[in-house]
Amino acid sequence: MGYDDLIRQQAEYRVQRDDKYRQDSNERLSKILKKKVETTMIGALSSLEEHFSFLWNSGDGEMSPEQKMMYDTFQKVRSEILDKGNTQARNVDAELAQYEVKWLRYSTVLPVRTKEGEEN
């Protein structure tokens, strides 16, 4: 194997590594965005239930017809919110397909100080 072959293989490896890194970056961002959409949905539902559950909860465990209607309405709204949120979470991949994503990673620059009396 000659020098030219080694250079060509190194260039091919670099291209493959960069392609995999971009794909991994895209998948990472997709996963994070989907999780954020899901967290928003669940948080919204939790707030609705926390502030409006008095409409269908009773102390004795039995629901009046009005409470049953309120609970059924809440379940319908809950289902619609989840359906719409899940649709948007699925749309994340379609949207990301239109972009080239590259994760910039976390980086930290540590300052280096020399001690007095030392060089470099």
Backbone as a ProteinNet text record, in pm:
[ID]
protein_1_A
[PRIMARY]
MGYDDLIRQQAEYRVQRDDKYRQDSNERLSKILKKKVETTMIGALSSLEEHFSFLWNSGDGEMSPEQKMMYDTFQKVRSEILDKGNTQARNVDAELAQYEVKWLRYSTVLPVRTKEGEEN
[TERTIARY]
85.2	0	90.6	62.4	146.3	97.1	176.2	147.1	15.6	-7.1	-131.3	-253.8	-242.3	-353.8	-382.8	-279.2	-297.6	-365.5	-324.3	-384.3	-531	-561.6	-699.9	-785.1	-733.1	-807.6	-833.1	-734.3	-750.8	-860.7	-863.4	-966.3	-1104.6	-1114.6	-1242.4	-1290.2	-1197.2	-1231.6	-1283.6	-1218.1	-1258.6	-1400.3	-1429.5	-1563.6	-1667.7	-1637.8	-1731.6	-1754.8	-1647.8	-1657.9	-1742.9	-1721.3	-1799.2	-1946.8	-1974.6	-2113.3	-2182.4	-2113.5	-2170.4	-2192.7	-2100	-2114.2	-2236.2	-2256.4	-2373.7	-2502.7	-2503.4	-2621.4	-2648.7	-2544.4	-2560.3	-2607.7	-2556.4	-2597.7	-2746.1	-2789.5	-2929.1	-3019	-2979.3	-3058.1	-3063.7	-2952.9	-2947.5	-3043.2	-3038	-3125.8	-3272.3	-3300.9	-3436.9	-3489.2	-3409.2	-3449.1	-3475.5	-3388.3	-3403.4	-3529.5	-3553	-3671.1	-3800.1	-3803.2	-3922.9	-3951.1	-3847.1	-3864.1	-3919.2	-3874.4	-3923.9	-4071.2	-4111.9	-4253.1	-4336.9	-4290.4	-4363.7	-4373.6	-4264.5	-4264.2	-4362.3	-4370	-4464.9	-4608.5	-4636.3	-4772.4	-4810.5	-4723.1	-4753.7	-4766.5	-4680.6	-4689.7	-4820.3	-4863.2	-4990.5	-5107.3	-5105.2	-5212.6	-5214.2	-5096.4	-5086.7	-5145	-5114.8	-5169.4	-5321.2	-5372	-5517.8	-5583.5	-5526.3	-5585.9	-5576.1	-5462.6	-5443	-5544.1	-5569.8	-5654.6	-5803.9	-5835.9	-5976.5	-6033.7	-5955	-6005.6	-6119.1	-6130.7	-6242.1	-6377	-6376.9	-6502.5	-6557.3	-6470.5	-6517.9	-6483	-6400.8	-6368.4	-6469.8	-6502	-6588	-6527.4	-6562.7	-6504.9	-6546.7	-6663.8	-6713.9	-6680.9	-6618.6	-6580.6	-6688.9	-6809.6	-6919.5	-6928.9	-6953.8	-6967	-7113.8	-7148.4	-7281.7	-7281.5	-7397.6	-7401.1	-7320.7	-7323.7	-7247.2	-7096.4	-7054.3	-6912.3	-6866.1	-6951.3	-6918.1	-6900	-6989	-6978	-6847	-6811.5	-6686.7	-6565.8	-6569	-6457.8	-6444.8	-6554.8	-6552.3	-6497.9	-6537.5	-6486.3	-6335.9	-6290.6	-6146.3	-6072.6	-6124.5	-6058.9	-6052.7	-6156	-6157	-6049.3	-6044.2	-5943.9	-5803.5	-5785	-5656.4	-5612.2	-5703.6	-5673.2	-5634.2	-5707	-5676	-5538.9	-5507.6	-5376	-5265.3	-5281.1	-5180.1	-5165.5	-5276.3	-5270.8	-5198	-5231.9	-5167.3	-5019.8	-4988.2	-4848.5	-4766.5	-4822.9	-4752.4	-4731.5	-4828.2	-4812.7	-4695.5	-4687.3	-4576.9	-4443.1	-4441.2	-4316.9	-4270.9	-4365.6	-4328.8	-4281.1	-4334.9	-4294.6	-4152.9	-4096.7	-3959.6	-3863.3	-3876.2	-3785.1	-3800.5	-3924.6	-3947.1	-3883.9	-3893.2	-3834.3	-3681.4	-3626.7	-3481.2	-3418.3	-3495.5	-3443.2	-3405.5	-3456.6	-3427.7	-3302.8	-3237	-3120.7	-3001.5	-2884.8	-2763.6	-2728.5	-2731.4	-2713.1	-2576.3	-2507.4	-2378.4	-2371.9	-2364.2	-2357.9	-2222.3	-2221.5	-2096.8	-2030.4	-2092.2	-2041.2	-2019.3	-1999.4	-1965.8	-1815.8	-1775.2	-1632.4	-1602.1	-1489.3	-1445.1	-1301.9	-1276.2	-1140.8	-1086.6	-982	-920.7	-804.1	-802.7	-690.2	-564.3	-452.8	-325.7	-240	-197.5	-111.8	23.3	124.3	257.1	289.5	366.9	408.2	516.4	521.8	624.4	762	847	984.5	1001.4	892.1	901.5	869.3	929.7	900.3	811.4	711.5	616.8	551.6
-116.4	0	123.7	212.9	330.2	449.2	549.9	674.1	736.4	735.7	793.1	718.6	585.8	506.5	541.9	561	598	734.6	828.9	962.1	953.7	876.2	859.4	793.9	690.7	622.6	716.6	797.3	892.8	993.5	1041	1136.6	1071.3	946.3	874.6	852.8	816.7	796.4	926.3	1036.8	1166.9	1202	1177.2	1205.7	1117.1	988.6	898.4	940.2	978.6	1020.4	1147	1242.8	1366.4	1340	1249.8	1214.8	1151.3	1060.1	994.3	1096.8	1188.6	1291	1379.4	1417.5	1497.7	1419.5	1292.5	1208.8	1195.1	1169.8	1159.1	1291.5	1402.5	1534.3	1556.8	1519.4	1533.7	1449.8	1325.3	1236.6	1288.2	1342	1396.1	1514.1	1607.2	1722.6	1680.2	1584.8	1534.5	1480	1400.5	1340.6	1448.6	1548.3	1656.3	1737.5	1771.4	1850.9	1775.4	1645.5	1565.6	1561	1545.9	1541	1673.9	1784.6	1915.3	1933.5	1885.9	1892.5	1808.6	1687.5	1600	1661.6	1719.4	1782	1898.3	1975.5	2087	2035.2	1928.7	1872.5	1823	1743.8	1684.9	1794	1895.2	2006.1	2081.8	2105	2175.2	2093	1963.7	1877.1	1873.2	1869.1	1867.6	1996.1	2109.7	2237.1	2241	2193.3	2189.2	2103.7	1987.4	1897.2	1955.6	2016.1	2073.8	2185	2269.6	2386.7	2363.2	2258	2236.6	2104.2	2024.5	1893.6	1906.2	2022.1	2042.1	2030.2	2046.4	2038.6	1896.4	1795.5	1658.2	1572.2	1621.2	1544.3	1573.1	1470.1	1489.6	1411	1447.3	1384.8	1240.3	1204	1068.3	969.7	1014.4	923.5	904.1	948.9	939.2	1069.9	1058.2	1178.3	1204.4	1332.1	1372.5	1373.6	1382.2	1389.4	1508.3	1621.1	1737.5	1712.2	1649.5	1616.9	1516	1420.5	1320.6	1388.8	1483.8	1557	1637	1703.1	1779.4	1687.5	1571.9	1477.6	1426.1	1392.1	1345.7	1454.3	1579.7	1691.4	1706.3	1695.8	1703.3	1591.8	1470.7	1358.2	1380.5	1440.9	1471.6	1575.9	1682.2	1787.2	1728.3	1645.8	1581.6	1500	1423.1	1340.1	1425.8	1535.2	1624.9	1689.5	1731.9	1792.4	1691.6	1569.8	1466.1	1433.7	1424.6	1395.9	1506.1	1630.5	1743.1	1753.1	1731.7	1735.5	1624	1505	1391.8	1415.7	1477.7	1512.1	1608.9	1708.2	1804	1738.3	1646.1	1574.2	1493.5	1432.9	1358.3	1453.4	1573.4	1671.7	1723.4	1701.3	1745.1	1683	1553.4	1485.6	1539.5	1566	1620.2	1758.2	1837.4	1971.2	1964.1	1877.9	1866.1	1810.8	1737.2	1681.4	1792.4	1911.8	2023.8	2101	2053.6	2124.1	2029.7	2089	2016.9	2054.5	1956.6	1983.4	1933.9	2018.3	1979.3	2029.5	1935	1969.4	2030.3	2144.6	2214.1	2163.4	2069.2	2006.8	2110.2	2058.9	2146	2168.1	2290.2	2315.8	2412.6	2390.8	2474.9	2516.7	2643.1	2693.9	2723.1	2652.7	2673.8	2770.2	2873.5	2966	2901.9	2928	2874.2	2991.8	2986.4	3091.1	3029.8	3104.3	3056.5	3108.5	3031.2	3073.7	3179.1	3264.3	3368.4	3304.5	3352.8	3301.2	3187.8	3135.2	3029.8	3086.8	3028.6	3069.6	2963.5	3008.4	2920.8	2826
0	0	0	-89.2	-105.2	-24.2	-27.9	44.4	-2.9	-135.1	-190.1	-138.8	-125.4	-73.1	72.9	150.2	290.4	303.6	220.3	221.9	181.8	78.3	32.2	141.1	205.9	312.2	430.1	462.6	571.3	537.4	414.6	371.8	374.4	329.2	331.6	474.1	561.1	702.2	763.7	733.6	786.8	739.6	612.9	558.7	627.8	644.4	711.6	856.8	924.2	1063.4	1074.1	984.1	985.4	955.7	860.4	828.9	949.3	1015.3	1134.1	1244.7	1260.9	1364.4	1337.1	1210.6	1175.3	1201	1165.6	1188.3	1338.6	1415.8	1560.9	1620.9	1569.9	1617.8	1589.3	1470	1431.5	1522.2	1546.5	1631.7	1775.1	1822.5	1958.1	1971.9	1876.2	1880.3	1869.4	1784.2	1768	1900.3	1966	2093.2	2197.8	2204.8	2302.2	2273.6	2146.2	2110.9	2138.8	2106.1	2133	2282.9	2361.4	2506.8	2557.8	2501.7	2543.8	2506.7	2389.6	2349.6	2445.9	2475.7	2567.4	2706.8	2754.3	2886.4	2891	2783.2	2776.1	2782.7	2707.2	2707.8	2846.4	2905.6	3036	3141.8	3134.8	3230	3216.7	3092.6	3069.6	3123.7	3097.5	3147.9	3300.4	3358.9	3504.3	3563.4	3501.6	3549.9	3536.7	3423.8	3405.5	3513.2	3536.1	3634.5	3775.9	3805.8	3939.1	3967.8	3868.7	3892.1	3865.4	3790.8	3756.5	3806.7	3875.9	3919.7	4021.5	4085.7	4178.9	4107.9	3974.9	3899.9	3891.6	3904.6	3895.2	4016.3	4105.3	4226.8	4336.3	4409.4	4525.9	4641.1	4760.4	4878.6	4897.3	4849	4874	4761.9	4655.9	4547.6	4443.1	4469.8	4373.7	4296.3	4164.9	4081.9	4050.1	4060	4016.9	3863.1	3800.6	3653.8	3598.7	3669.3	3624.4	3635.8	3745	3763.4	3658.9	3629.4	3527	3391.9	3360.7	3234.7	3230.3	3342.3	3348.3	3332.1	3398.1	3387.7	3244.1	3181.1	3041.9	2948.9	2974.7	2894.4	2913	3038.3	3065.1	2991.7	2995.1	2927.2	2775.9	2720.2	2576.8	2544	2624.6	2604.1	2622	2723.5	2749.9	2629.3	2574.5	2457.3	2336.3	2315.3	2203.5	2220.6	2343.4	2369.3	2341.6	2389.2	2366.4	2217.9	2147	2002.9	1928	1957.8	1889.2	1925.7	2051.3	2094.2	2031.3	2024.7	1962.8	1813.3	1749.3	1607.4	1590.2	1677.2	1668.6	1700.2	1793.5	1825.5	1703.9	1632.4	1510.8	1401.1	1397.5	1296.3	1317	1434.2	1462.1	1361.2	1336.5	1242.1	1100.7	1059.8	925.7	912.8	1017.6	1014.2	1016.3	1100.8	1110.6	982.8	904.6	779.2	680.9	702.9	614.3	655.4	761	813.6	825.4	821.7	853	996.3	1083.8	1225.4	1268.5	1342.3	1397	1540.5	1633.9	1774.4	1804.5	1868.1	1897.6	2024.8	2090.6	2213.3	2321	2436.6	2548.3	2545.2	2566.4	2570.6	2683.3	2742.8	2852.3	2825.1	2841.7	2824.9	2963.5	2999.3	3129	3114.6	3195.9	3187.3	3246.6	3185.8	3233.7	3278.2	3401.8	3456.4	3489.8	3466.1	3503.7	3643.1	3715	3848.2	3832.8	3927.2	3922.3	3925.8	3843.9	3839.1	3739.1	3682.3	3581	3445.3	3346	3209.5	3146.3	3067	2997.5	3093.5
[MASK]
++++++++++++++++++++++++++++++++++++++++++++++++++++++++++++++++++++++++++++++++++++++++++++++++++++++++++++++++++++++++

